[in-house]
Amino acid sequence: MEIAFRSKALRAVCLSGEDMDEQYGAEGAAALRGRLADMRAAECLGDVPLVTLLPSAADTAEASIEIGEGLRLVVKANHKRPPTLRDGNIDWPGVHRILIQRVESSDA
């Protein structure tokens, strides 16, 4: 999978072990590192092991991925024309390019 980040600041945090630990705590950072590694190793979201993907009710182009330790990734398909289902919604398991919008609390 190809992973991009909404901002340079988010990219810096997600690629730096120290920044990630500081921002999300040791357990949260470990969960985030593991999920990002799983995503990089997969061909598409459907290949990511044990992924819980929840399409957004407010924005059909956005979904969240539970990563554990009370955190989730909010992502968008980063395709010019994302794969779609017959009903026109995004075929999330077929997405192979994502844009990480933010990391947020699962309690939000």
DACORKA-V553414 format. One record per residue. N is the residue number from 1. OMEGA is omega as a letter, one per 20 degrees, with the letter a starting at -180 (999 if undefined). D_FIRST is the distance of its C-alpha to the first C-alpha in whole Angstrom. Layout:
BEGIN
N | OMEGA | D_FIRST
N | OMEGA | D_FIRST
END
This chain:
BEGIN
1 | r | 0
2 | a | 4
3 | r | 6
4 | a | 10
5 | a | 13
6 | a | 16
7 | r | 19
8 | a | 19
9 | r | 21
10 | r | 18
11 | a | 16
12 | r | 19
13 | a | 19
14 | r | 16
15 | a | 16
16 | r | 20
17 | a | 21
18 | a | 24
19 | a | 23
20 | r | 21
21 | a | 24
22 | a | 26
23 | a | 25
24 | a | 24
25 | a | 26
26 | a | 25
27 | r | 24
28 | r | 22
29 | r | 20
30 | r | 20
31 | r | 18
32 | r | 16
33 | r | 15
34 | a | 15
35 | r | 12
36 | r | 10
37 | r | 10
38 | a | 9
39 | r | 6
40 | a | 5
41 | a | 7
42 | r | 6
43 | a | 5
44 | a | 6
45 | r | 8
46 | r | 10
47 | a | 9
48 | a | 10
49 | r | 13
50 | r | 16
51 | r | 14
52 | a | 17
53 | a | 16
54 | r | 18
55 | a | 19
56 | r | 21
57 | a | 24
58 | a | 25
59 | a | 22
60 | r | 21
61 | a | 18
62 | r | 17
63 | r | 16
64 | a | 16
65 | r | 15
66 | r | 17
67 | r | 17
68 | r | 20
69 | r | 23
70 | a | 24
71 | r | 21
72 | r | 18
73 | r | 15
74 | a | 16
75 | r | 13
76 | r | 13
77 | a | 11
78 | r | 11
79 | r | 12
80 | r | 15
81 | a | 16
82 | r | 14
83 | a | 14
84 | r | 17
85 | r | 20
86 | a | 23
87 | r | 25
88 | r | 22
89 | a | 20
90 | r | 16
91 | a | 15
92 | r | 13
93 | r | 11
94 | a | 10
95 | r | 8
96 | r | 5
97 | r | 6
98 | r | 8
99 | r | 11
100 | a | 12
101 | a | 16
102 | r | 18
103 | a | 18
104 | r | 21
105 | r | 24
106 | a | 24
107 | a | 27
108 | 999 | 27
END
